[in-house]
């Protein structure tokens, strides 16, 4: 796992922001993007599989892809 540090002097450009609420059996289709994605779990759990590594994002956790 890599660690990302965001300095107070240089903020990342936010292209889009949204909120997703899904059911238990929902899954996201596989895709490859040309930009980074920041996932934050406010409530519930998010399971992410990236390069055969599984991440379980719990409330208050985040993942930067």
N, CA, C and O atoms as CSV, one atom per row, in Angstrom:
chain,resi,resn,atom,element,x,y,z
A,1,UNK,N,N,0.848,-1.173,0.000
A,1,UNK,CA,C,0.000,0.000,0.000
A,1,UNK,C,C,0.888,1.230,0.000
A,1,UNK,O,O,1.892,1.278,0.711
A,2,UNK,N,N,0.523,2.215,-0.790
A,2,UNK,CA,C,1.243,3.477,-0.848
A,2,UNK,C,C,0.538,4.502,0.029
A,2,UNK,O,O,-0.681,4.459,0.198
A,3,UNK,N,N,1.307,5.411,0.578
A,3,UNK,CA,C,0.740,6.479,1.395
A,3,UNK,C,C,0.789,7.781,0.603
A,3,UNK,O,O,1.774,8.064,-0.078
A,4,UNK,N,N,-0.267,8.562,0.694
A,4,UNK,CA,C,-0.365,9.833,-0.015
A,4,UNK,C,C,-0.409,10.947,1.015
A,4,UNK,O,O,-1.163,10.874,1.985
A,5,UNK,N,N,0.393,11.974,0.805
A,5,UNK,CA,C,0.396,13.145,1.683
A,5,UNK,C,C,-0.111,14.333,0.886
A,5,UNK,O,O,0.408,14.628,-0.191
A,6,UNK,N,N,-1.111,15.009,1.401
A,6,UNK,CA,C,-1.634,16.217,0.780
A,6,UNK,C,C,-1.168,17.407,1.604
A,6,UNK,O,O,-1.504,17.526,2.783
A,7,UNK,N,N,-0.398,18.283,0.983
A,7,UNK,CA,C,0.098,19.454,1.712
A,7,UNK,C,C,-0.973,20.535,1.745
A,7,UNK,O,O,-1.870,20.561,0.902
A,8,UNK,N,N,-0.874,21.411,2.707
A,8,UNK,CA,C,-1.839,22.496,2.821
A,8,UNK,C,C,-1.659,23.566,1.756
A,8,UNK,O,O,-2.550,24.395,1.571
A,9,UNK,N,N,-0.526,23.573,1.046
A,9,UNK,CA,C,-0.262,24.587,0.042
A,9,UNK,C,C,-0.662,24.205,-1.370
A,9,UNK,O,O,-0.759,25.068,-2.242
A,10,UNK,N,N,-0.897,22.911,-1.608
A,10,UNK,CA,C,-1.240,22.429,-2.944
A,10,UNK,C,C,-2.374,21.424,-2.834
A,10,UNK,O,O,-2.169,20.291,-2.398
A,11,UNK,N,N,-3.548,21.833,-3.224
A,11,UNK,CA,C,-4.696,20.945,-3.144
A,11,UNK,C,C,-4.942,20.275,-4.492
A,11,UNK,O,O,-4.672,20.870,-5.535
A,12,UNK,N,N,-5.445,19.059,-4.483
A,12,UNK,CA,C,-5.707,18.381,-5.758
A,12,UNK,C,C,-6.907,19.000,-6.481
A,12,UNK,O,O,-7.809,19.546,-5.846
A,13,UNK,N,N,-6.905,18.912,-7.788
A,13,UNK,CA,C,-8.027,19.373,-8.590
A,13,UNK,C,C,-9.148,18.355,-8.475
A,13,UNK,O,O,-8.935,17.169,-8.730
A,14,UNK,N,N,-10.332,18.798,-8.097
A,14,UNK,CA,C,-11.490,17.907,-7.987
A,14,UNK,C,C,-12.293,18.042,-9.269
A,14,UNK,O,O,-12.816,19.113,-9.576
A,15,UNK,N,N,-12.386,16.961,-10.007
A,15,UNK,CA,C,-13.096,16.955,-11.285
A,15,UNK,C,C,-14.583,16.720,-11.091
A,15,UNK,O,O,-15.404,17.328,-11.778
A,16,UNK,N,N,-14.933,15.848,-10.164
A,16,UNK,CA,C,-16.328,15.482,-9.957
A,16,UNK,C,C,-16.482,14.973,-8.531
A,16,UNK,O,O,-15.539,14.440,-7.947
A,17,UNK,N,N,-17.667,15.140,-7.978
A,17,UNK,CA,C,-17.937,14.657,-6.629
A,17,UNK,C,C,-19.359,14.129,-6.607
A,17,UNK,O,O,-20.253,14.698,-7.234
A,18,UNK,N,N,-19.563,13.049,-5.888
A,18,UNK,CA,C,-20.905,12.499,-5.836
A,18,UNK,C,C,-21.121,11.676,-4.583
A,18,UNK,O,O,-20.211,11.482,-3.778
A,19,UNK,N,N,-22.325,11.205,-4.440
A,19,UNK,CA,C,-22.734,10.394,-3.298
A,19,UNK,C,C,-23.406,9.149,-3.859
A,19,UNK,O,O,-24.251,9.244,-4.749
A,20,UNK,N,N,-23.039,7.996,-3.347
A,20,UNK,CA,C,-23.621,6.750,-3.829
A,20,UNK,C,C,-24.152,5.948,-2.657
A,20,UNK,O,O,-23.447,5.734,-1.671
A,21,UNK,N,N,-25.372,5.512,-2.762
A,21,UNK,CA,C,-25.969,4.620,-1.776
A,21,UNK,C,C,-26.443,3.388,-2.534
A,21,UNK,O,O,-27.264,3.482,-3.446
A,22,UNK,N,N,-25.914,2.230,-2.145
A,22,UNK,CA,C,-26.200,1.009,-2.898
A,22,UNK,C,C,-26.670,-0.097,-1.964
A,22,UNK,O,O,-26.519,-0.011,-0.746
A,23,UNK,N,N,-27.242,-1.134,-2.560
A,23,UNK,CA,C,-27.690,-2.307,-1.811
A,23,UNK,C,C,-26.575,-3.317,-1.632
A,23,UNK,O,O,-25.446,-3.101,-2.073
A,24,UNK,N,N,-26.898,-4.415,-0.984
A,24,UNK,CA,C,-25.888,-5.429,-0.641
A,24,UNK,C,C,-25.241,-6.088,-1.857
A,24,UNK,O,O,-24.036,-6.336,-1.839
A,25,UNK,N,N,-25.985,-6.373,-2.888
A,25,UNK,CA,C,-25.454,-7.132,-4.018
A,25,UNK,C,C,-25.010,-6.255,-5.182
A,25,UNK,O,O,-24.822,-6.768,-6.285
A,26,UNK,N,N,-24.840,-4.972,-4.979
A,26,UNK,CA,C,-24.411,-4.061,-6.030
A,26,UNK,C,C,-22.922,-4.216,-6.276
A,26,UNK,O,O,-22.151,-4.394,-5.333
A,27,UNK,N,N,-22.518,-4.152,-7.514
A,27,UNK,CA,C,-21.091,-4.135,-7.825
A,27,UNK,C,C,-20.843,-3.139,-8.951
A,27,UNK,O,O,-21.715,-2.878,-9.780
A,28,UNK,N,N,-19.635,-2.592,-8.961
A,28,UNK,CA,C,-19.245,-1.604,-9.962
A,28,UNK,C,C,-18.565,-2.336,-11.108
A,28,UNK,O,O,-17.746,-3.219,-10.854
A,29,UNK,N,N,-18.865,-2.011,-12.338
A,29,UNK,CA,C,-18.203,-2.685,-13.465
A,29,UNK,C,C,-16.704,-2.386,-13.493
A,29,UNK,O,O,-16.265,-1.317,-13.069
A,30,UNK,N,N,-15.927,-3.345,-13.998
A,30,UNK,CA,C,-14.482,-3.146,-14.153
A,30,UNK,C,C,-14.230,-2.035,-15.166
A,30,UNK,O,O,-14.918,-1.938,-16.182
A,31,UNK,N,N,-13.241,-1.205,-14.876
A,31,UNK,CA,C,-12.863,-0.154,-15.804
A,31,UNK,C,C,-11.482,0.372,-15.453
A,31,UNK,O,O,-10.999,0.174,-14.338
A,32,UNK,N,N,-10.856,1.032,-16.394
A,32,UNK,CA,C,-9.560,1.671,-16.192
A,32,UNK,C,C,-9.745,3.152,-16.502
A,32,UNK,O,O,-10.222,3.521,-17.575
A,33,UNK,N,N,-9.362,3.988,-15.549
A,33,UNK,CA,C,-9.553,5.437,-15.696
A,33,UNK,C,C,-8.212,6.135,-15.895
A,33,UNK,O,O,-7.166,5.608,-15.514
A,34,UNK,N,N,-8.248,7.302,-16.484
A,34,UNK,CA,C,-7.028,8.084,-16.665
A,34,UNK,C,C,-6.907,9.183,-15.605
A,34,UNK,O,O,-6.225,10.186,-15.813
A,35,UNK,N,N,-7.574,8.982,-14.473
A,35,UNK,CA,C,-7.484,9.922,-13.359
A,35,UNK,C,C,-7.616,9.150,-12.047
A,35,UNK,O,O,-8.019,7.986,-12.043
A,36,UNK,N,N,-7.278,9.798,-10.942
A,36,UNK,CA,C,-7.342,9.169,-9.624
A,36,UNK,C,C,-8.738,9.306,-9.039
A,36,UNK,O,O,-9.495,10.213,-9.387
A,37,UNK,N,N,-9.060,8.376,-8.134
A,37,UNK,CA,C,-10.371,8.369,-7.479
A,37,UNK,C,C,-10.147,8.319,-5.966
A,37,UNK,O,O,-9.353,7.521,-5.468
A,38,UNK,N,N,-10.859,9.184,-5.250
A,38,UNK,CA,C,-10.816,9.213,-3.788
A,38,UNK,C,C,-12.147,8.671,-3.285
A,38,UNK,O,O,-13.202,9.226,-3.591
A,39,UNK,N,N,-12.098,7.585,-2.512
A,39,UNK,CA,C,-13.313,6.961,-1.968
A,39,UNK,C,C,-13.302,7.161,-0.456
A,39,UNK,O,O,-12.320,6.835,0.210
A,40,UNK,N,N,-14.380,7.692,0.074
A,40,UNK,CA,C,-14.537,7.880,1.523
A,40,UNK,C,C,-15.833,7.211,1.944
A,40,UNK,O,O,-16.879,7.422,1.330
A,41,UNK,N,N,-15.760,6.404,2.995
A,41,UNK,CA,C,-16.960,5.734,3.504
A,41,UNK,C,C,-17.483,6.499,4.708
A,41,UNK,O,O,-16.826,6.590,5.745
A,42,UNK,N,N,-18.669,7.043,4.547
A,42,UNK,CA,C,-19.325,7.761,5.636
A,42,UNK,C,C,-20.105,6.796,6.519
A,42,UNK,O,O,-20.110,6.912,7.745
A,43,UNK,N,N,-20.762,5.845,5.869
A,43,UNK,CA,C,-21.599,4.881,6.581
A,43,UNK,C,C,-21.569,3.573,5.800
A,43,UNK,O,O,-21.663,3.587,4.573
A,44,UNK,N,N,-21.443,2.472,6.476
A,44,UNK,CA,C,-21.397,1.179,5.796
A,44,UNK,C,C,-19.986,0.845,5.350
A,44,UNK,O,O,-19.027,1.515,5.731
A,45,UNK,N,N,-19.868,-0.194,4.544
A,45,UNK,CA,C,-18.575,-0.700,4.117
A,45,UNK,C,C,-18.493,-0.711,2.593
A,45,UNK,O,O,-19.487,-0.944,1.906
A,46,UNK,N,N,-17.294,-0.456,2.080
A,46,UNK,CA,C,-17.039,-0.512,0.644
A,46,UNK,C,C,-15.915,-1.509,0.420
A,46,UNK,O,O,-14.845,-1.392,1.018
A,47,UNK,N,N,-16.157,-2.488,-0.441
A,47,UNK,CA,C,-15.133,-3.467,-0.785
A,47,UNK,C,C,-14.577,-3.097,-2.155
A,47,UNK,O,O,-15.331,-2.945,-3.116
A,48,UNK,N,N,-13.250,-2.952,-2.245
A,48,UNK,CA,C,-12.591,-2.590,-3.499
A,48,UNK,C,C,-11.532,-3.634,-3.797
A,48,UNK,O,O,-10.740,-3.987,-2.923
A,49,UNK,N,N,-11.513,-4.130,-5.029
A,49,UNK,CA,C,-10.484,-5.061,-5.487
A,49,UNK,C,C,-9.663,-4.335,-6.537
A,49,UNK,O,O,-10.174,-3.987,-7.601
A,50,UNK,N,N,-8.388,-4.104,-6.240
A,50,UNK,CA,C,-7.500,-3.351,-7.122
A,50,UNK,C,C,-6.217,-4.149,-7.306
A,50,UNK,O,O,-5.487,-4.375,-6.341
A,51,UNK,N,N,-5.935,-4.575,-8.527
A,51,UNK,CA,C,-4.741,-5.375,-8.832
A,51,UNK,C,C,-4.636,-6.594,-7.907
A,51,UNK,O,O,-3.578,-6.862,-7.337
A,52,UNK,N,N,-5.727,-7.315,-7.770
A,52,UNK,CA,C,-5.810,-8.535,-6.951
A,52,UNK,C,C,-5.582,-8.302,-5.460
A,52,UNK,O,O,-5.324,-9.253,-4.722
A,53,UNK,N,N,-5.673,-7.056,-5.008
A,53,UNK,CA,C,-5.590,-6.734,-3.582
A,53,UNK,C,C,-6.963,-6.249,-3.151
A,53,UNK,O,O,-7.532,-5.352,-3.772
A,54,UNK,N,N,-7.500,-6.843,-2.082
A,54,UNK,CA,C,-8.821,-6.474,-1.589
A,54,UNK,C,C,-8.693,-5.463,-0.456
A,54,UNK,O,O,-7.911,-5.655,0.475
A,55,UNK,N,N,-9.466,-4.390,-0.543
A,55,UNK,CA,C,-9.518,-3.366,0.499
A,55,UNK,C,C,-10.943,-3.294,1.026
A,55,UNK,O,O,-11.894,-3.277,0.244
A,56,UNK,N,N,-11.097,-3.253,2.325
A,56,UNK,CA,C,-12.403,-3.071,2.953
A,56,UNK,C,C,-12.379,-1.708,3.630
A,56,UNK,O,O,-11.676,-1.507,4.621
A,57,UNK,N,N,-13.149,-0.780,3.092
A,57,UNK,CA,C,-13.173,0.590,3.595
A,57,UNK,C,C,-14.347,0.728,4.554
A,57,UNK,O,O,-15.506,0.606,4.160
A,58,UNK,N,N,-14.032,0.982,5.809
A,58,UNK,CA,C,-15.027,1.087,6.873
A,58,UNK,C,C,-15.402,2.550,7.070
A,58,UNK,O,O,-14.716,3.433,6.556
A,59,UNK,N,N,-16.481,2.823,7.808
A,59,UNK,CA,C,-16.862,4.215,8.067
A,59,UNK,C,C,-15.702,5.021,8.653
A,59,UNK,O,O,-15.085,4.617,9.639
A,60,UNK,N,N,-15.415,6.167,8.029
A,60,UNK,CA,C,-14.295,7.009,8.448
A,60,UNK,C,C,-13.014,6.712,7.710
A,60,UNK,O,O,-12.062,7.486,7.814
A,61,UNK,N,N,-12.948,5.609,6.959
A,61,UNK,CA,C,-11.762,5.265,6.167
A,61,UNK,C,C,-11.862,5.854,4.768
A,61,UNK,O,O,-12.947,6.213,4.311
A,62,UNK,N,N,-10.728,5.951,4.097
A,62,UNK,CA,C,-10.713,6.394,2.718
A,62,UNK,C,C,-9.683,5.600,1.933
A,62,UNK,O,O,-8.768,5.009,2.506
A,63,UNK,N,N,-9.840,5.592,0.627
A,63,UNK,CA,C,-8.909,4.927,-0.283
A,63,UNK,C,C,-8.689,5.847,-1.472
A,63,UNK,O,O,-9.643,6.356,-2.062
A,64,UNK,N,N,-7.437,6.054,-1.816
A,64,UNK,CA,C,-7.075,6.894,-2.946
A,64,UNK,C,C,-6.536,5.988,-4.041
A,64,UNK,O,O,-5.468,5.394,-3.891
A,65,UNK,N,N,-7.268,5.883,-5.136
A,65,UNK,CA,C,-6.856,5.009,-6.251
A,65,UNK,C,C,-6.229,5.840,-7.354
A,65,UNK,O,O,-5.817,5.296,-8.379
